[in-house]
Amino acid sequence: MKAAELANVKTWHVIYTKSKWEKKVDGLLTKNGFESWCPVQKRERQWSDRKKIIEEPLFRSYVFIKASKEDYTKILSTIGVVNFLYFLKKPAIIRDNEIEAIRKYLGQSNASIEVVDMANLPANTKVSINQGLFMGQKGEVIKTSKKTVYVRLESINMMMIVEFKVGEVSVS
């Protein structure tokens, strides 16, 4: 492809937003014609007088957006957008299969993902997932317990914590 054609190719990126602006930014970007996604999950929150189910963003201060290089300026001028998330000095590109895996998992009724910033955690063993919605996915195990595997998504330097049964994960 020529440089001009590459500038028009739309790929998934991560944008960093102001604190607690994830849903607002997602709405503004969608209103401006972009394909954006702020993954949310339902959580029960306890107040002093009641409990309430709320939808909170899965990744704090992050929104996914499918955009080309030509769209960067317009995206950055959106209220609430701070910057793109960079990886190796370029805006991080998220693979379509990673986006789809998160969407499929969140679509399950009992889905629960905890996201942990892993900037200070060392890398470990590469694994392949053998069963379930994440079948065929590869990742790095950070830590394991009896039923939990910490798997790193390399492109955004974040970690999804997903429970797997014994035998669903094998060393690559």
Phi, psi and omega per residue, in radians:
M1 nan 2.571 3.089
K2 -1.377 2.833 -3.114
A3 -1.021 -0.671 3.135
A4 -1.151 -0.665 3.117
E5 -1.210 -0.661 3.119
L6 -1.120 -0.565 3.134
A7 -1.157 -0.425 -3.125
N8 -1.627 -0.138 -3.134
V9 -1.249 2.218 -3.122
K10 -1.644 2.211 3.088
T11 -2.278 2.816 3.118
W12 -1.360 2.351 3.103
H13 -2.280 2.968 3.052
V14 -2.036 2.298 3.033
I15 -1.976 2.523 3.114
Y16 -1.628 2.287 -3.093
T17 -1.987 2.940 2.976
K18 -1.060 2.722 3.141
S19 -1.017 2.280 3.110
K20 1.134 0.403 3.126
W21 -1.886 0.122 -3.020
E22 -0.980 -0.903 -3.101
K23 -1.174 -0.659 3.119
K24 -1.115 -0.809 -3.141
V25 -1.104 -0.743 3.106
D26 -1.006 -0.787 3.115
G27 -1.107 -0.739 3.136
L28 -1.152 -0.723 3.135
L29 -1.158 -0.719 3.101
T30 -1.098 -0.749 3.119
K31 -1.065 -0.555 3.130
N32 -1.506 0.164 3.028
G33 1.590 0.159 3.121
F34 -1.598 2.674 2.988
E35 -1.577 1.816 -3.141
S36 -2.179 2.843 -3.100
W37 -2.638 2.181 3.026
C38 -1.960 1.691 -3.122
P39 -1.124 2.296 3.137
V40 -2.208 2.725 3.009
Q41 -2.386 2.649 -3.106
K42 -1.426 2.347 3.122
R43 -2.344 2.512 3.055
E44 -1.560 2.220 3.129
R45 -2.040 2.461 -3.119
Q46 -1.817 2.152 2.971
W47 -1.815 3.025 -3.112
S48 -1.109 -0.526 -3.073
D49 -1.933 -0.112 -3.074
R50 -2.904 2.921 2.983
K51 -1.934 2.570 -3.120
K52 -2.525 2.480 3.050
I53 -1.577 2.164 3.128
I54 -2.176 2.760 3.022
E55 -1.756 2.046 3.111
E56 -2.053 2.592 -3.136
P57 -1.053 2.428 3.127
L58 -1.209 -0.729 3.137
F59 -1.955 1.918 -3.119
R60 -1.102 2.272 3.097
S61 1.160 0.279 3.102
Y62 -2.129 2.469 3.010
V63 -2.356 2.412 3.083
F64 -1.539 2.483 3.116
I65 -2.507 2.400 3.071
K66 -1.683 1.992 -3.029
A67 -2.658 2.833 3.056
S68 -1.779 2.973 3.117
K69 -1.036 -0.588 3.141
E70 -1.132 -0.390 -3.101
D71 -1.480 -0.228 -3.000
Y72 -0.926 -0.827 -3.084
T73 -1.088 -0.786 -3.137
K74 -1.125 -0.673 3.123
I75 -1.134 -0.811 -3.106
L76 -1.159 -0.374 3.113
S77 -1.509 -0.018 3.113
T78 -1.291 2.348 3.136
I79 -1.010 2.307 3.100
G80 1.664 -0.287 3.118
V81 -1.461 2.246 3.126
V82 -1.650 -0.903 -3.129
N83 -3.015 2.988 2.973
F84 -1.349 2.671 2.993
L85 -1.423 2.230 -3.087
Y86 -1.808 2.525 3.053
F87 -2.401 2.135 -3.071
L88 0.984 0.745 3.064
K89 1.154 0.315 3.071
K90 -2.335 2.686 3.059
P91 -0.980 2.248 -3.097
A92 -1.069 2.356 3.069
I93 -1.881 2.229 3.135
I94 -1.738 2.341 3.139
R95 -1.241 2.535 3.123
D96 -0.993 -0.676 -3.095
N97 -1.182 -0.479 3.068
E98 -1.237 -0.729 3.089
I99 -1.080 -0.816 -3.132
E100 -1.107 -0.681 3.127
A101 -1.100 -0.733 3.110
I102 -1.148 -0.766 3.132
R103 -1.067 -0.793 3.139
K104 -1.088 -0.786 -3.113
Y105 -1.134 -0.749 3.128
L106 -1.175 -0.373 3.112
G107 -1.284 -0.262 3.106
Q108 -1.307 2.526 -3.076
S109 -1.147 -0.549 -3.105
N110 -1.807 0.354 -3.085
A111 -1.174 2.373 3.055
S112 -2.591 2.055 3.125
I113 -2.119 2.334 3.025
E114 -1.931 2.335 -3.115
V115 -1.922 2.289 -3.110
V116 -2.213 2.324 3.054
D117 -1.223 2.241 -3.036
M118 -1.992 0.521 -3.082
A119 -1.023 -0.577 -3.076
N120 -1.809 0.120 -3.125
L121 -1.644 2.443 3.133
P122 -1.368 2.693 3.083
A123 -1.387 2.656 3.128
N124 -2.293 -2.266 -2.991
T125 -1.428 2.408 3.028
K126 -1.390 2.374 -3.132
V127 -2.312 2.793 2.998
S128 -2.056 2.483 3.084
I129 -1.593 2.245 -3.017
N130 -1.697 -0.344 -3.057
Q131 -2.498 2.894 3.033
G132 1.426 -2.943 -3.074
L133 -1.124 -0.479 -3.129
F134 -1.607 0.189 -3.118
M135 -0.944 2.309 -3.139
G136 1.571 -0.235 3.118
Q137 -1.318 2.632 3.082
K138 -2.138 2.622 3.116
G139 -2.860 -3.105 3.102
E140 -1.930 2.237 3.090
V141 -1.398 2.238 3.108
I142 -1.673 -0.718 -3.087
K143 -2.767 2.618 3.070
T144 -2.335 2.703 2.956
S145 -2.312 -2.810 -3.089
K146 -1.055 -0.677 -3.084
K147 -2.356 0.163 -3.109
T148 -2.122 2.384 3.084
V149 -2.167 2.264 3.089
Y150 -1.599 2.019 -3.069
V151 -2.038 2.249 -3.109
R152 -1.593 2.324 2.948
L153 -1.586 1.885 -2.997
E154 -1.084 -0.632 -2.990
S155 -1.253 -0.342 3.094
I156 -2.101 0.135 3.114
N157 0.891 0.706 3.066
M158 -2.163 2.907 -3.098
M159 -2.181 2.309 3.015
M160 -1.739 2.328 3.085
I161 -1.782 1.995 -3.074
V162 -2.245 2.392 3.114
E163 -1.471 2.250 3.072
F164 -2.149 2.564 3.036
K165 -1.369 2.773 3.096
V166 -1.010 2.360 3.122
G167 1.651 -0.171 3.132
E168 -1.489 -0.221 -3.100
V169 -2.131 2.381 3.069
S170 -2.362 2.693 3.121
V171 -1.227 2.314 -3.135
S172 -1.325 nan nan
